[in-house]
Amino acid sequence: MSVRLHELAHCRAGDKGNVATLSVIPYSDADYPLLVRELTAERVRAQLAGHVDGDVRRYELPLLPALQFVCTGIRDGGVTTSLALDTHGKSLSSRLLALELPS
């Protein structure tokens, strides 16, 4: 059985040039361990394939609780140079929240 990430968490996004920062915050603190286990940098990079050409680094913020992903190499130079809406952090965060995770 699987669950879409948006059912467990919300996402805040920021972007500067070709770098997007996506912070995933669970609605319930009890879901944080599931996110730590299942929401890997590799899984995020796969979900954003075609939009992120560089590295995806994950940072755990257990006191919030939240996970932060720094995505580099955003397609077409990112928000400041691309006319494509799908390179904006907000669009990337929506795509990330569509990810299916095992429950």
All heavy atoms as an XYZ file, in Angstrom:
781
protein
N       0.846     -1.175      0.000
C       0.000      0.000      0.000
C       0.894      1.241      0.000
O       1.927      1.279      0.652
C      -0.888     -0.018      1.240
C      -1.901      1.057      1.256
S      -3.236      0.580      2.365
C      -4.064      2.106      2.502
N       0.467      2.256     -0.730
C       1.266      3.472     -0.799
C       0.403      4.688     -0.501
O      -0.824      4.627     -0.513
C       1.922      3.602     -2.170
O       0.928      3.722     -3.161
N       1.087      5.784     -0.232
C       0.427      7.046      0.074
C       1.211      8.143     -0.634
O       2.435      8.075     -0.743
C       0.366      7.274      1.611
C       1.749      7.341      2.213
C      -0.436      8.496      1.948
N       0.504      9.121     -1.151
C       1.191     10.247     -1.780
C       1.741     11.165     -0.690
O       1.120     11.368      0.345
C       0.255     11.011     -2.689
C      -0.123     10.208     -3.915
C      -0.364     11.123     -5.092
N      -0.841     10.352     -6.213
C      -0.078      9.988     -7.228
N       1.186     10.330     -7.242
N      -0.572      9.291     -8.219
N       2.907     11.711     -0.964
C       3.586     12.556      0.012
C       2.706     13.711      0.488
O       2.721     14.067      1.661
C       4.904     13.075     -0.580
C       5.761     13.967      0.305
C       6.117     13.280      1.621
C       7.017     14.395     -0.449
N       1.897     14.274     -0.402
C       1.063     15.421     -0.010
C       0.017     15.061      1.040
O      -0.527     15.955      1.693
C       0.405     16.086     -1.230
C      -0.675     15.290     -1.875
N      -1.967     15.268     -1.422
C      -0.642     14.485     -2.961
C      -2.685     14.482     -2.200
N      -1.899     13.993     -3.140
N      -0.248     13.776      1.227
C      -1.174     13.358      2.279
C      -0.502     13.372      3.654
O      -1.187     13.405      4.674
C      -1.713     11.967      1.978
C      -2.555     11.922      0.712
C      -3.015     10.522      0.371
O      -3.386      9.778      1.287
O      -2.992     10.178     -0.824
N       0.827     13.345      3.669
C       1.588     13.297      4.922
C       2.277     14.611      5.271
O       2.600     14.847      6.437
C       2.675     12.216      4.837
C       2.235     10.796      4.572
C       3.453      9.902      4.404
C       1.346     10.304      5.698
N       2.533     15.437      4.252
C       3.388     16.595      4.489
C       3.065     17.728      3.527
O       2.386     17.536      2.531
C       4.853     16.185      4.311
N       3.587     18.895      3.862
C       3.541     20.020      2.935
C       4.971     20.415      2.629
O       5.917     19.919      3.250
C       2.714     21.188      3.491
C       3.232     21.778      4.755
N       3.957     22.937      4.779
C       3.143     21.366      6.043
C       4.279     23.227      6.023
N       3.802     22.299      6.811
N       5.134     21.292      1.659
C       6.473     21.626      1.188
C       6.587     23.137      1.022
O       5.678     23.774      0.500
C       6.728     20.913     -0.144
S       8.419     20.961     -0.722
N       7.692     23.680      1.475
C       8.029     25.086      1.248
C       9.197     25.114      0.281
O      10.073     24.258      0.345
C       8.427     25.775      2.558
C       7.352     25.786      3.611
C       6.246     26.743      3.290
N       6.774     28.095      3.212
C       6.131     29.117      2.687
N       4.929     28.958      2.199
N       6.668     30.310      2.645
N       9.208     26.056     -0.603
C      10.240     26.093     -1.635
C      10.886     27.466     -1.707
O      10.252     28.491     -1.442
C       9.632     25.746     -2.988
N      12.142     27.454     -2.070
C      12.867     28.675     -2.354
C      13.776     28.402     -3.527
O      14.199     27.265     -3.740
N      14.044     29.423     -4.315
C      14.943     29.226     -5.441
C      15.775     30.476     -5.662
O      15.333     31.589     -5.424
C      14.201     28.826     -6.710
C      12.903     29.565     -6.917
O      12.821     30.752     -6.549
O      11.969     28.975     -7.441
N      16.981     30.237     -6.080
C      17.916     31.316     -6.401
C      18.793     30.800     -7.524
O      19.522     29.821     -7.349
C      18.747     31.659     -5.179
C      19.661     32.845     -5.325
C      18.931     34.148     -5.405
C      18.623     34.649     -4.012
N      18.016     35.952     -3.992
N      18.668     31.396     -8.678
C      19.435     30.920     -9.824
C      19.056     29.496    -10.170
O      17.876     29.161    -10.260
N      20.042     28.631    -10.304
C      19.751     27.246    -10.671
C      19.772     26.309     -9.465
O      20.017     25.121     -9.602
C      20.718     26.766    -11.754
C      22.127     26.562    -11.227
O      22.493     27.095    -10.187
N      22.919     25.810    -11.950
N      19.466     26.844     -8.286
C      19.390     26.052     -7.056
C      17.996     26.222     -6.454
O      17.507     27.345     -6.308
C      20.453     26.494     -6.029
C      20.318     25.705     -4.736
C      21.853     26.341     -6.596
N      17.365     25.104     -6.127
C      16.062     25.133     -5.448
C      16.204     24.424     -4.110
O      16.855     23.383     -4.012
C      14.992     24.448     -6.285
N      15.603     25.000     -3.088
C      15.575     24.406     -1.760
C      14.136     24.016     -1.473
O      13.242     24.865     -1.507
C      16.073     25.407     -0.703
O      17.392     25.825     -1.062
C      16.088     24.787      0.669
N      13.921     22.724     -1.194
C      12.583     22.201     -0.934
C      12.567     21.643      0.484
O      13.301     20.708      0.798
C      12.230     21.106     -1.938
C      12.388     21.469     -3.410
C      12.124     20.262     -4.294
C      11.483     22.619     -3.786
N      11.755     22.216      1.334
C      11.627     21.750      2.716
C      10.322     20.996      2.861
O       9.256     21.517      2.529
C      11.650     22.934      3.691
O      12.881     23.626      3.572
N      10.405     19.763      3.336
C       9.242     18.896      3.498
C       8.952     18.788      4.989
O       9.802     18.335      5.765
C       9.497     17.506      2.877
C       8.298     16.596      3.084
C       9.828     17.640      1.396
N       7.739     19.200      5.379
C       7.352     19.241      6.786
C       6.116     18.371      6.975
O       5.071     18.640      6.351
C       7.041     20.684      7.234
C       8.249     21.607      6.949
C       6.659     20.733      8.701
C       8.048     22.538      5.823
N       6.210     17.325      7.788
C       5.038     16.464      7.982
C       3.939     17.196      8.761
O       4.226     18.042      9.604
C       5.590     15.280      8.775
C       6.772     15.823      9.496
C       7.337     16.890      8.604
N       2.699     16.848      8.457
C       1.573     17.398      9.209
C       1.591     16.885     10.642
O       1.197     17.594     11.566
C       0.244     17.019      8.546
C       0.067     17.583      7.170
C      -0.161     16.749      6.088
C       0.137     18.951      6.926
C      -0.325     17.252      4.803
C      -0.025     19.464      5.649
C      -0.257     18.613      4.597
O      -0.415     19.115      3.339
N       2.053     15.665     10.820
C       2.131     15.040     12.142
C       3.576     14.660     12.421
O       4.245     14.037     11.583
C       1.255     13.782     12.180
O       1.509     13.044     13.353
N       4.059     15.006     13.609
C       5.424     14.626     14.000
C       5.631     13.117     13.918
O       6.739     12.652     13.667
C       5.730     15.099     15.419
C       5.816     16.615     15.535
O       5.727     17.318     14.503
O       5.985     17.103     16.673
N       4.568     12.359     14.109
C       4.661     10.895     14.088
C       5.063     10.361     12.705
O       5.581      9.249     12.611
C       3.336     10.283     14.517
N       4.855     11.142     11.656
C       5.210     10.702     10.307
C       6.652     11.034      9.929
O       7.137     10.589      8.888
C       4.262     11.318      9.273
C       2.875     10.720      9.355
O       2.768      9.511      9.652
O       1.901     11.462      9.123
N       7.346     11.778     10.768
C       8.725     12.151     10.448
C       9.634     10.936     10.243
O      10.383     10.912      9.262
C       9.286     13.096     11.516
C      10.689     13.559     11.239
C      10.963     14.415     10.173
C      11.749     13.150     12.029
C      12.254     14.844      9.903
C      13.045     13.577     11.777
C      13.290     14.419     10.719
O      14.574     14.843     10.457
N       9.593      9.904     11.103
C      10.459      8.741     10.866
C      10.205      8.069      9.512
O      11.147      7.605      8.859
C      10.129      7.796     12.027
C       9.644      8.692     13.112
C       8.887      9.785     12.388
N       8.956      8.027      9.079
C       8.643      7.457      7.763
C       9.299      8.293      6.666
O       9.887      7.750      5.726
C       7.127      7.396      7.547
C       6.672      7.031      6.141
C       6.957      5.562      5.850
C       5.193      7.332      5.965
N       9.222      9.603      6.786
C       9.842     10.468      5.785
C      11.353     10.301      5.778
O      11.965     10.233      4.710
C       9.473     11.933      6.038
C       7.996     12.288      5.899
C       7.791     13.777      6.134
C       7.443     11.872      4.565
N      11.959     10.209      6.951
C      13.412     10.014      7.031
C      13.799      8.713      6.337
O      14.777      8.655      5.594
C      13.893     10.026      8.498
C      15.330      9.550      8.612
C      13.742     11.415      9.099
N      13.015      7.679      6.552
C      13.314      6.363      5.981
C      13.081      6.317      4.468
O      13.884      5.768      3.722
C      12.467      5.291      6.678
C      12.778      3.870      6.223
C      11.975      2.828      6.970
N      10.575      2.885      6.584
C       9.576      3.196      7.412
N       9.805      3.471      8.686
N       8.331      3.223      6.978
N      11.992      6.892      4.010
C      11.564      6.702      2.624
C      11.898      7.844      1.672
O      12.032      7.631      0.473
C      10.056      6.444      2.567
C       9.614      5.205      3.316
C      10.155      3.912      2.715
O      10.494      3.895      1.510
O      10.256      2.923      3.458
N      12.022      9.044      2.181
C      12.221     10.203      1.305
C      13.716     10.513      1.201
O      14.232     11.428      1.820
C      11.435     11.404      1.828
C      11.216     12.561      0.861
C      10.534     12.089     -0.416
C      10.412     13.656      1.512
N      14.384      9.705      0.418
C      15.828      9.830      0.253
C      16.149     10.860     -0.829
O      15.285     11.208     -1.656
C      16.437      8.481     -0.151
O      15.898      8.107     -1.430
C      16.144      7.401      0.881
N      17.387     11.308     -0.841
C      17.831     12.229     -1.890
C      17.693     11.576     -3.266
O      17.297     12.233     -4.236
C      19.270     12.660     -1.633
N      17.981     10.284     -3.329
C      17.874      9.567     -4.603
C      16.432      9.520     -5.092
O      16.156      9.680     -6.280
C      18.429      8.143     -4.459
C      19.921      8.087     -4.191
C      20.296      8.390     -2.733
O      19.421      8.309     -1.842
O      21.464      8.720     -2.494
N      15.505      9.284     -4.181
C      14.090      9.225     -4.556
C      13.590     10.597     -5.004
O      12.814     10.713     -5.952
C      13.262      8.695     -3.381
C      11.814      8.473     -3.757
C      11.070      7.751     -2.668
N      11.083      6.333     -3.013
C      10.839      5.364     -2.165
N      10.578      5.635     -0.908
N      10.837      4.113     -2.547
N      14.025     11.638     -4.317
C      13.637     13.000     -4.713
C      14.209     13.321     -6.088
O      13.516     13.850     -6.954
C      14.093     14.029     -3.654
C      13.932     15.449     -4.170
C      13.315     13.827     -2.361
N      15.478     12.982     -6.320
C      16.093     13.251     -7.617
C      15.355     12.508     -8.735
O      15.114     13.064     -9.808
C      17.565     12.863     -7.630
C      18.267     13.355     -8.885
C      19.761     13.229     -8.799
N      20.501     13.910     -9.809
C      20.289     13.913    -11.111
N      19.261     13.301    -11.611
N      21.074     14.546    -11.944
N      14.966     11.269     -8.478
C      14.217     10.505     -9.481
C      12.865     11.151     -9.762
O      12.424     11.214    -10.918
C      14.041      9.062     -9.020
N      12.204     11.635     -8.726
C      10.894     12.276     -8.896
C      11.017     13.568     -9.704
O      10.106     13.929    -10.444
C      10.272     12.566     -7.525
C       8.930     13.248     -7.563
C       7.796     12.381     -8.093
O       7.961     11.183     -8.324
N       6.642     12.977     -8.282
N      12.135     14.253     -9.571
C      12.335     15.530    -10.250
C      13.196     15.398    -11.510
O      13.641     16.399    -12.062
C      12.968     16.539     -9.282
C      12.161     16.825     -8.010
C      12.911     17.796     -7.110
C      10.767     17.325     -8.324
N      13.392     14.161    -11.966
C      14.195     13.919    -13.167
C      13.638     14.730    -14.331
O      12.433     14.855    -14.506
C      14.192     12.432    -13.509
N      14.522     15.277    -15.101
C      14.111     16.122    -16.210
C      14.010     17.582    -15.820
O      13.957     18.456    -16.685
N      13.985     17.852    -14.516
C      13.923     19.229    -14.021
C      15.169     19.582    -13.220
O      15.513     20.755    -13.114
C      12.686     19.431    -13.147
C      11.417     19.134    -13.861
N      10.871     19.962    -14.806
C      10.588     18.069    -13.790
C       9.756     19.429    -15.279
N       9.565     18.271    -14.685
N      15.802     18.566    -12.637
C      17.009     18.758    -11.835
C      18.113     17.923    -12.460
O      18.016     16.697    -12.512
C      16.773     18.322    -10.366
C      18.060     18.419     -9.565
C      15.677     19.162     -9.726
N      19.148     18.589    -12.936
C      20.256     17.890    -13.590
C      21.453     17.692    -12.660
O      22.335     16.907    -12.959
C      20.722     18.664    -14.827
C      19.637     18.730    -15.892
O      18.883     17.748    -16.034
O      19.550     19.763    -16.576
N      21.488     18.406    -11.549
C      22.628     18.332    -10.633
C      22.351     17.438     -9.442
O      21.517     16.544     -9.487
N      23.062     17.725     -8.372
C      22.939     16.947     -7.142
C      21.689     17.329     -6.365
O      21.184     18.453     -6.463
C      24.147     17.196     -6.233
C      25.438     16.643     -6.799
O      25.371     15.643     -7.541
O      26.498     17.217     -6.506
N      21.221     16.368     -5.573
C      20.183     16.615     -4.575
C      20.786     16.202     -3.238
O      21.179     15.057     -3.059
C      18.892     15.810     -4.863
C      17.897     15.973     -3.725
C      18.278     16.249     -6.185
N      20.893     17.158     -2.324
C      21.427     16.880     -0.988
C      20.303     16.995      0.029
O      19.507     17.938     -0.016
C      22.548     17.860     -0.647
C      23.798     17.643     -1.482
C      24.940     18.564     -1.086
N      24.604     19.975     -1.033
C      24.629     20.814     -2.057
N      24.953     20.366     -3.256
N      24.331     22.080     -1.900
N      20.257     16.021      0.944
C      19.213     16.004      1.966
C      19.813     16.381      3.313
O      20.890     15.924      3.679
C      18.585     14.621      2.070
C      17.457     14.575      3.112
C      16.836     13.220      3.185
N      17.484     12.445      4.231
C      16.985     11.354      4.761
N      15.823     10.880      4.325
N      17.624     10.705      5.690
N      19.067     17.215      4.034
C      19.443     17.597      5.393
C      18.275     17.261      6.310
O      17.124     17.600      6.013
C      19.762     19.095      5.470
C      20.935     19.473      4.603
C      20.731     19.921      3.293
C      22.232     19.353      5.064
C      21.803     20.252      2.478
C      23.320     19.682      4.259
C      23.086     20.131      2.971
O      24.143     20.447      2.165
N      18.575     16.579      7.397
C      17.557     16.230      8.384
C      17.506     17.314      9.449
O      18.538     17.735      9.964
C      17.876     14.881      9.022
C      17.816     13.739      8.045
C      18.158     12.395      8.671
O      18.139     12.270      9.916
O      18.458     11.459      7.903
N      16.301     17.746      9.769
C      16.068     18.768     10.783
C      15.095     18.196     11.823
O      13.921     18.556     11.861
C      15.502     20.033     10.139
C      16.324     20.577      8.956
C      15.550     21.612      8.182
C      17.648     21.118      9.439
N      15.574     17.274     12.665
C      14.676     16.545     13.556
C      13.984     17.400     14.612
O      12.910     17.033     15.083
C      15.589     15.506     14.210
C      16.961     16.053     14.078
C      16.963     16.867     12.823
N      14.533     18.532     14.975
C      13.886     19.358     15.994
C      12.682     20.127     15.454
O      11.859     20.607     16.226
C      14.896     20.325     16.615
C      16.047     19.665     17.373
C      17.003     20.712     17.926
C      15.536     18.770     18.485
N      12.558     20.235     14.118
C      11.401     20.958     13.560
C      10.122     20.137     13.539
O       9.087     20.693     13.886
C      11.741     21.470     12.165
C      12.743     22.606     12.110
C      12.988     23.039     10.686
C      12.337     23.772     12.970
N       9.980     18.954     13.135
C      10.802     18.096     12.301
C      10.577     18.404     10.828
O       9.473     18.738     10.417
C      10.317     16.708     12.646
C       8.869     16.903     12.946
C       8.765     18.274     13.578
N      11.625     18.265     10.037
C      11.522     18.535      8.601
C      12.719     17.921      7.893
O      13.732     17.596      8.518
C      11.475     20.036      8.342
N      12.577     17.778      6.601
C      13.681     17.404      5.728
C      13.861     18.532      4.725
O      12.874     19.085      4.220
C      13.393     16.106      4.974
C      13.255     14.839      5.806
C      12.840     13.666      4.924
C      14.560     14.531      6.522
N      15.105     18.868      4.441
C      15.374     19.900      3.453
C      16.215     19.293      2.341
O      17.192     18.591      2.602
C      16.104     21.079      4.080
C      16.289     22.224      3.114
C      16.944     23.401      3.772
O      18.103     23.332      4.138
N      16.191     24.479      3.919
N      15.813     19.577      1.113
C      16.520     19.094     -0.066
C      17.034     20.293     -0.846
O      16.258     21.188     -1.194
C      15.592     18.247     -0.939
C      15.115     17.019     -0.241
C      13.949     17.033      0.512
C      15.854     15.844     -0.295
C      13.521     15.904      1.189
C      15.430     14.713      0.388
C      14.266     14.740      1.127
N      18.331     20.295     -1.092
C      18.941     21.337     -1.908
C      19.230     20.710     -3.261
O      20.013     19.767     -3.379
C      20.220     21.892     -1.254
C      20.871     22.929     -2.151
C      19.909     22.485      0.117
N      18.562     21.231     -4.271
C      18.627     20.688     -5.625
C      19.406     21.666     -6.499
O      19.022     22.832     -6.619
C      17.222     20.513     -6.191
S      16.105     19.584     -5.132
N      20.490     21.174     -7.106
C      21.308     22.026     -7.958
C      21.141     21.621     -9.417
O      20.677     20.533     -9.729
C      22.796     21.924     -7.565
O      23.234     20.578     -7.741
C      23.008     22.347     -6.121
N      21.517     22.520    -10.282
C      21.423     22.222    -11.704
C      19.998     22.207    -12.207
O      19.616     21.349    -12.999
N      19.202     23.173    -11.778
C      17.821     23.255    -12.248
C      17.835     23.560    -13.749
O      18.594     24.399    -14.223
C      17.044     24.340    -11.473
C      17.105     24.079     -9.968
C      15.600     24.437    -11.959
C      16.552     22.753     -9.524
N      16.994     22.877    -14.466
C      16.949     22.966    -15.929
C      16.861     24.412    -16.427
O      16.166     25.238    -15.845
C      15.767     22.164    -16.454
C      15.733     22.093    -17.968
C      14.644     21.224    -18.452
N      13.358     21.833    -18.130
C      12.203     21.288    -18.447
N      12.159     20.141    -19.047
N      11.087     21.890    -18.139
N      17.551     24.684    -17.482
C      17.545     25.985    -18.160
C      18.013     27.127    -17.268
O      17.643     28.278    -17.479
C      16.157     26.314    -18.720
C      15.700     25.337    -19.773
O      16.570     24.765    -20.467
O      14.481     25.132    -19.907
N      18.812     26.830    -16.248
C      19.358     27.884    -15.394
C      18.473     28.297    -14.248
O      18.806     29.186    -13.482
N      17.321     27.668    -14.109
C      16.451     27.954    -12.967
C      15.591     29.183    -13.136
O      15.426     29.720    -14.236
N      15.082     29.649    -12.023
C      14.040     30.670    -12.007
C      14.487     32.012    -12.585
O      13.695     32.714    -13.188
C      13.478     30.832    -10.576
C      14.508     31.436     -9.650
C      12.209     31.645    -10.579
N      15.736     32.375    -12.446
C      16.141     33.711    -12.885
C      16.424     33.817    -14.375
O      16.453     34.913    -14.907
C      17.388     34.184    -12.113
O      18.423     33.227    -12.254
C      17.071     34.383    -10.652
N      16.625     32.684    -15.059
C      16.935     32.763    -16.492
C      15.957     32.023    -17.390
O      15.913     32.275    -18.580
C      18.348     32.218    -16.773
O      18.423     30.864    -16.355
C      19.410     33.042    -16.067
N      15.179     31.114    -16.822
C      14.288     30.303    -17.648
C      12.889     30.906    -17.694
O      12.389     31.429    -16.701
C      14.199     28.885    -17.081
O      13.247     28.134    -17.807
N      12.263     30.802    -18.846
C      10.871     31.223    -18.980
C       9.897     30.097    -18.673
O       8.696     30.308    -18.610
C      10.622     31.750    -20.398
C      11.428     32.997    -20.781
C      11.162     33.361    -22.232
C      11.113     34.150    -19.856
N      10.428     28.887    -18.461
C       9.575     27.732    -18.168
C       9.126     27.770    -16.713
O       9.935     27.912    -15.804
C      10.345     26.434    -18.442
N       7.829     27.650    -16.478
C       7.306     27.677    -15.111
C       7.722     26.460    -14.290
O       7.786     26.519    -13.074
C       5.783     27.784    -15.136
C       5.222     29.114    -15.607
C       3.706     29.048    -15.683
C       5.666     30.248    -14.717
N       8.018     25.347    -14.967
C       8.314     24.129    -14.218
C       9.690     24.146    -13.562
O      10.039     23.235    -12.844
C       8.153     22.888    -15.097
C       9.002     22.909    -16.352
O       9.686     23.914    -16.598
O       8.966     21.915    -17.085
N      10.487     25.188    -13.766
C      11.778     25.275    -13.080
C      11.690     26.099    -11.797
O      12.676     26.230    -11.086
C      12.863     25.881    -13.998
O      12.493     27.215    -14.348
C      13.053     25.043    -15.238
N      10.545     26.632    -11.491
C      10.375     27.399    -10.260
C      10.257     26.441     -9.082
O       9.699     25.352     -9.191
C       9.115     28.264    -10.336
C       9.248     29.393    -11.310
N       8.729     30.622    -11.075
C       9.856     29.483    -12.514
C       8.978     31.427    -12.082
N       9.663     30.748    -12.977
N      10.771     26.866     -7.930
C      10.715     26.032     -6.735
C       9.306     25.591     -6.384
O       9.084     24.449     -5.975
N       8.323     26.458     -6.559
C       6.941     26.096     -6.245
C       6.456     24.952     -7.118
O       5.762     24.053     -6.658
C       6.020     27.304     -6.393
C       6.242     28.354     -5.346
C       5.359     29.561     -5.593
C       5.729     30.660     -4.605
N       4.980     31.873     -4.835
N       6.824     24.984     -8.386
C       6.431     23.896     -9.286
C       7.138     22.603     -8.916
O       6.540     21.522     -8.934
C       6.761     24.259    -10.739
O       6.025     25.384    -11.141
N       8.416     22.710     -8.556
C       9.163     21.516     -8.150
C       8.591     20.926     -6.872
O       8.495     19.709     -6.728
C      10.641     21.855     -7.973
C      11.395     22.253     -9.238
C      12.801     22.722     -8.888
C      11.438     21.121    -10.241
N       8.176     21.785     -5.929
C       7.612     21.262     -4.677
C       6.286     20.558     -4.933
O       6.006     19.525     -4.325
C       7.452     22.374     -3.635
O       6.480     23.320     -4.025
N       5.481     21.053     -5.842
C       4.224     20.374     -6.180
C       4.491     19.022     -6.811
O       3.823     18.031     -6.508
C       3.391     21.228     -7.133
O       2.923     22.379     -6.482
N       5.487     18.965     -7.682
C       5.854     17.687     -8.303
C       6.356     16.714     -7.252
O       6.039     15.529     -7.286
C       6.904     17.918     -9.375
C       7.288     16.698    -10.128
C       8.182     17.033    -11.312
N       8.509     15.852    -12.072
C       7.756     15.310    -13.011
N       6.583     15.867    -13.287
N       8.123     14.238    -13.652
N       7.158     17.203     -6.299
C       7.671     16.344     -5.235
C       6.534     15.785     -4.377
O       6.518     14.609     -4.028
C       8.662     17.109     -4.364
C       9.243     16.364     -3.175
C       9.947     15.079     -3.593
C      10.185     17.260     -2.398
N       5.537     16.602     -4.064
C       4.429     16.149     -3.210
C       3.560     15.093     -3.881
O       2.776     14.425     -3.209
C       3.578     17.350     -2.777
C       4.243     18.274     -1.745
C       3.395     19.504     -1.523
C       4.526     17.541     -0.453
N       3.687     14.905     -5.188
C       2.948     13.862     -5.887
C       3.623     12.492     -5.756
O       3.057     11.487     -6.172
C       2.797     14.222     -7.367
N       4.799     12.451     -5.160
C       5.549     11.215     -5.000
C       4.784     10.207     -4.144
O       4.212     10.563     -3.121
C       6.897     11.528     -4.329
C       7.815     10.349     -4.040
C       8.354      9.761     -5.331
C       8.962     10.805     -3.169
N       4.761      8.948     -4.578
C       4.136      7.883     -3.803
C       5.172      7.221     -2.907
O       6.253      6.870     -3.342
C       3.506      6.844     -4.722
C       2.272      7.353     -5.401
C       1.482      6.260     -6.092
O       1.618      5.082     -5.731
O       0.697      6.612     -6.994
N       4.817      7.062     -1.632
C       5.675      6.421     -0.642
C       4.960      5.200     -0.086
O       3.738      5.193      0.045
C       5.962      7.378      0.534
C       6.729      8.649      0.230
C       6.788      9.525      1.473
C       8.117      8.337     -0.265
N       5.712      4.166      0.274
C       5.069      3.038      0.957
C       4.596      3.488      2.330
O       5.259      4.294      2.974
C       6.175      1.985      1.060
C       7.438      2.681      0.746
C       7.125      3.976      0.079
N       3.447      3.018      2.736
C       2.942      3.431      4.055
C       3.144      2.361      5.095
O       3.577      1.277      4.826
C       1.470      3.795      3.971
O       0.718      2.712      3.490
